[in-house]
Amino acid sequence: MKSQFLLAVGLFSLFVLASCTHTQTQNIPEAEPLPVPEAEPGVKPSKNIPYPEGVQRPKLSERELQLISNHIYYNETSGKPENLMKWNENEQFVSLGIGHFIWYPAGIPQRFDQTFPDLIIYLQDHGVRLPPWLINAQRTGAPWPNKQAFIQSQNDPEVRELKRLLLDTKELQTLFFFDRIHETIPSIVNQAPANKRQLIINNYNAVAHTQGGWYPLIDYINFKGTGLKPTERYNGQGWGLSQVLQEMRPVQAGPQAIQEFSRAALAVLQRRLDNSPPQNKEYHWLPGWKNRINTYTQPL
């Protein structure tokens, strides 16, 4: 009798325990799905440009923009803010910012693309407040007639103000060249010889769609221009982005695309030196050019 009673108590206890467990299980809320991480914000070109068939739209992340800005800053200045404004020997213009933006004084023939006045407009369009004297100078030309006047003005309030502006807008200066590639790649394709156009398209796409590929593209067009201006030639041969894309051998996206871009860039720059007038003494630039091109194949 006693054993039957204990068996009944045990069965009842198991029933109560099972009921409690079931109740607790029902009360546990369902786990919410883990949030899907957002894709890294992208930087879009500022204008809708019709592209030749086969040219793919550019894509740049904000992180890439920041890293590329820092790379170009060190390329141009060695990390020294005082090098943001320079007037080099044997040049008739001042070079400004991380993009070596050219600015001619009034009345000087413009052999090379003058990019700084366009940058002033670009900064305004992106909401940067500029001093009135700089806005006025955008229309009239660089306020220094020659290198000597530029050197003597280094302690002027306007020069210090401009240097601070250039230091504070590094990423916008880089974005300016990103947009410049976007706007000029159709001309680079269409103005090339017909038998080179598909090569340019394929090589451009390969570099642009390789991790780290936007750095050499942006830096080189900043460094040596588009290659479209007729006055930027020695013996009829240019040295800009157009010439590098044509000099490249056919290549697929991947590290080999950047390596081939670098090889072609050095070949184009060597050809420039070989064709340059001896009195220009341009060969002293070659070691610095090589060091700069060598950074293209290094991880960002």
C-alpha positions in Angstrom: 0.0 0.0 0.0 2.8 2.3 1.0 4.6 1.6 -2.3 1.5 2.4 -4.3 1.2 5.7 -2.5 4.8 6.7 -3.2 4.4 5.7 -6.9 1.3 7.9 -7.2 3.1 10.9 -5.6 6.1 10.4 -8.0 3.8 10.4 -11.0 2.0 13.5 -9.8 5.3 15.3 -9.3 6.5 14.5 -12.8 3.3 15.8 -14.2 3.6 19.1 -12.3 7.3 19.5 -13.3 6.5 18.8 -17.0 3.6 21.3 -16.8 5.8 24.0 -15.3 8.5 23.4 -17.9 6.0 23.6 -20.7 4.6 26.9 -19.3 8.1 28.4 -19.0 9.0 27.4 -22.6 5.8 29.1 -23.9 6.7 32.3 -22.0 10.2 32.7 -23.5 9.9 35.3 -26.2 11.1 34.5 -29.7 14.6 35.7 -30.4 14.7 38.8 -32.7 16.8 38.3 -35.9 20.3 39.8 -35.8 20.5 43.2 -37.5 22.0 43.0 -41.0 25.1 45.3 -41.1 24.6 48.2 -43.4 26.8 48.4 -46.5 29.6 51.0 -46.2 28.3 54.4 -47.5 29.3 55.0 -51.0 30.5 58.2 -52.7 28.6 59.0 -55.9 29.8 61.2 -58.7 28.2 64.6 -58.7 26.9 64.6 -62.3 25.1 62.1 -64.5 27.5 61.6 -67.4 26.6 59.5 -70.4 29.3 56.8 -70.8 30.5 55.0 -73.9 29.2 51.4 -74.1 31.1 49.1 -71.8 32.5 51.7 -69.3 31.2 50.8 -65.9 30.0 53.4 -63.3 32.6 54.4 -60.7 32.1 53.4 -57.1 34.1 54.7 -54.1 33.5 54.1 -50.4 33.9 56.8 -47.8 36.7 54.8 -46.2 38.5 54.6 -49.5 38.1 58.4 -49.9 39.7 59.0 -46.5 42.6 56.6 -47.1 43.3 58.0 -50.6 43.2 61.6 -49.3 45.8 60.7 -46.7 48.0 59.0 -49.3 47.9 61.9 -51.7 48.5 64.4 -48.9 51.7 62.6 -48.0 52.7 62.2 -51.7 52.4 65.9 -52.3 53.6 67.3 -48.9 55.5 64.6 -47.1 53.0 65.3 -44.3 54.2 68.9 -44.0 51.4 71.5 -44.2 53.9 74.1 -45.4 54.2 72.1 -48.6 50.5 72.6 -49.5 51.6 75.8 -51.3 54.6 75.7 -53.6 56.0 77.6 -56.6 58.5 75.2 -58.2 61.6 76.3 -60.2 61.1 76.9 -63.9 57.3 77.1 -63.5 55.1 80.0 -64.1 52.3 79.0 -61.7 51.8 78.2 -58.1 50.8 74.6 -57.1 48.2 74.4 -54.3 46.7 71.7 -52.1 47.1 67.9 -52.0 46.2 67.8 -55.7 49.0 70.0 -57.0 46.3 72.3 -58.3 47.7 74.7 -60.8 46.9 78.4 -60.6 48.3 80.9 -63.1 48.7 84.7 -62.5 46.8 86.9 -64.8 48.2 87.3 -68.3 50.4 84.1 -68.3 49.8 81.6 -71.1 48.2 78.4 -69.7 50.1 75.5 -71.2 48.9 73.1 -68.5 45.4 72.5 -67.2 44.6 75.2 -64.6 42.7 73.3 -62.0 42.6 75.6 -58.9 39.9 78.0 -60.1 37.7 75.0 -60.7 38.4 73.7 -57.2 37.3 77.0 -55.8 33.9 76.6 -57.5 33.8 72.9 -56.4 34.3 73.9 -52.7 31.6 76.5 -52.9 29.2 74.0 -54.5 29.9 71.6 -51.6 29.1 74.3 -49.0 32.5 75.4 -48.0 32.6 79.1 -46.9 35.4 80.8 -48.7 37.0 84.3 -48.0 35.8 87.0 -50.4 39.3 87.7 -51.7 39.6 84.1 -52.9 36.3 84.2 -54.7 37.3 87.3 -56.5 40.7 85.9 -57.4 39.1 82.9 -58.9 38.1 85.2 -61.8 41.2 87.3 -62.0 44.0 84.8 -61.4 46.6 84.0 -58.7 47.3 87.1 -56.6 51.1 86.6 -56.9 52.6 87.7 -60.3 55.7 85.5 -59.9 57.6 83.2 -57.5 59.4 86.0 -55.7 56.2 87.8 -54.9 54.8 84.4 -53.6 57.8 83.8 -51.4 57.5 87.3 -49.9 53.8 86.8 -49.1 54.2 83.8 -46.8 53.3 85.6 -43.6 50.3 87.5 -45.1 47.0 86.7 -43.5 45.5 85.6 -46.8 48.3 83.0 -47.3 47.8 81.6 -43.8 44.0 81.5 -44.4 44.4 79.7 -47.7 46.8 77.1 -46.2 44.3 76.3 -43.4 41.5 76.0 -46.0 43.6 73.5 -48.0 44.5 71.5 -44.9 40.8 71.3 -43.9 39.4 70.2 -47.2 41.7 67.2 -48.2 38.8 64.8 -48.8 36.9 67.3 -50.9 40.1 67.9 -53.0 40.3 64.1 -53.6 36.6 64.0 -54.4 37.2 66.7 -57.0 39.6 64.3 -58.9 37.2 61.4 -58.5 34.6 63.5 -60.2 37.2 64.6 -62.8 37.8 61.0 -63.8 34.1 60.4 -64.0 33.6 63.4 -66.2 36.6 62.9 -68.5 36.6 59.1 -69.1 34.1 59.5 -72.0 36.5 61.9 -73.7 39.5 59.7 -72.9 37.7 56.9 -74.7 36.2 58.9 -77.6 39.4 60.9 -78.4 41.6 57.8 -78.5 42.5 56.1 -81.7 39.6 53.7 -82.7 41.8 50.6 -82.3 42.7 51.6 -78.7 39.2 52.4 -77.3 38.2 48.9 -76.2 41.6 48.5 -74.6 41.1 51.7 -72.6 37.6 50.6 -71.5 38.8 47.2 -70.4 41.9 48.4 -68.6 39.9 51.2 -66.9 37.2 48.8 -65.7 39.9 46.4 -64.5 41.7 48.9 -62.3 38.5 50.7 -61.1 37.0 47.3 -59.9 40.1 46.1 -58.1 40.4 46.7 -54.4 42.6 49.7 -54.0 42.4 50.6 -57.7 40.8 54.0 -57.2 44.0 55.2 -55.5 46.2 55.0 -58.6 43.5 56.3 -60.9 42.8 59.4 -58.7 46.4 60.0 -57.8 47.6 59.8 -61.4 45.0 62.2 -62.9 45.9 64.5 -60.1 49.6 64.0 -60.6 49.8 64.2 -64.4 46.4 65.1 -65.7 44.0 63.6 -68.3 46.4 63.5 -71.2 43.9 65.2 -73.5 45.3 68.7 -73.7 47.3 69.2 -77.0 49.8 71.5 -75.3 50.7 68.7 -72.8 52.9 66.9 -75.3 56.5 66.4 -76.2 57.1 65.3 -79.8 53.4 64.8 -80.0 53.3 62.3 -77.1 51.4 62.9 -73.9 51.8 61.5 -70.4 48.4 61.7 -68.8 45.8 59.1 -67.7 44.8 58.5 -71.3 48.3 57.5 -72.3 48.7 55.2 -69.3 45.5 53.3 -70.1 46.6 52.9 -73.7 50.1 51.8 -72.7 48.8 49.0 -70.4 48.6 45.5 -71.7 45.2 43.8 -71.5 44.5 42.8 -67.9 41.7 41.5 -65.7 40.6 43.0 -62.4 42.8 42.0 -59.5 46.3 42.9 -58.1 47.8 42.4 -61.5 45.7 45.3 -62.9 47.3 47.7 -60.5 50.8 46.3 -61.1 50.2 46.7 -64.9 48.9 50.3 -64.4 52.1 51.1 -62.4 54.4 49.6 -65.1 52.6 51.6 -67.8 52.7 54.8 -65.8 56.5 54.5 -65.4 56.9 53.8 -69.1 54.8 56.8 -70.0 56.8 59.1 -67.7 60.1 57.7 -68.9 59.0 58.5 -72.5 58.1 62.0 -71.4 61.6 62.5 -70.0 63.2 61.1 -73.2 61.2 63.6 -75.3 61.6 66.6 -73.0 63.7 69.5 -74.0 67.2 69.2 -72.4 67.0 72.7 -71.1 64.0 71.7 -68.9 66.3 69.4 -66.9 63.3 67.2 -66.0 65.3 64.1 -65.2 65.8 65.2 -61.6 62.0 64.5 -61.1 62.4 60.8 -61.9 63.3 59.4 -58.5 60.3 61.1 -56.9 58.0 59.9 -59.6 59.2 56.3 -59.2 58.6 56.5 -55.4 55.1 57.8 -56.0 54.2 55.2 -58.6 55.6 52.4 -56.3 52.9 53.3 -53.7 50.2 52.3 -56.1 50.8 48.6 -55.5 51.0 48.9 -51.7 47.8 48.1 -49.7 45.8 51.1 -48.6 
